[in-house]
Amino acid sequence: CHLDDDAFESDLPSILATARAEGVGRFVNIGYDPESWERSIALSQRFPNIDYALGMHPNSAELWSETTANKLESL
């Protein structure tokens, strides 16, 4: 999922509670470019039931470099 999207910022705890009430116990937030990697990691630190997966979406391929690859590997 993309719970780091601005659309969820104001009521994310409520959204997570509603999902939990419906039987959703865990979430995987996708970090699809360097900026979203940091947001995904921050979410997982804030909410114990959110994990993350990091990578590079093809739409962001122009951001790929050796530096970016090293950063992703270190995260």
Protein Blocks (a to p, Z undefined) as FASTA:
>chain_A
ZZkbmklmmmmmmmmmmmmmnopabdcdddfbfklmmmmmmmmmmpmkbccdddddfklm
mmgcfklmmmmmmZZ
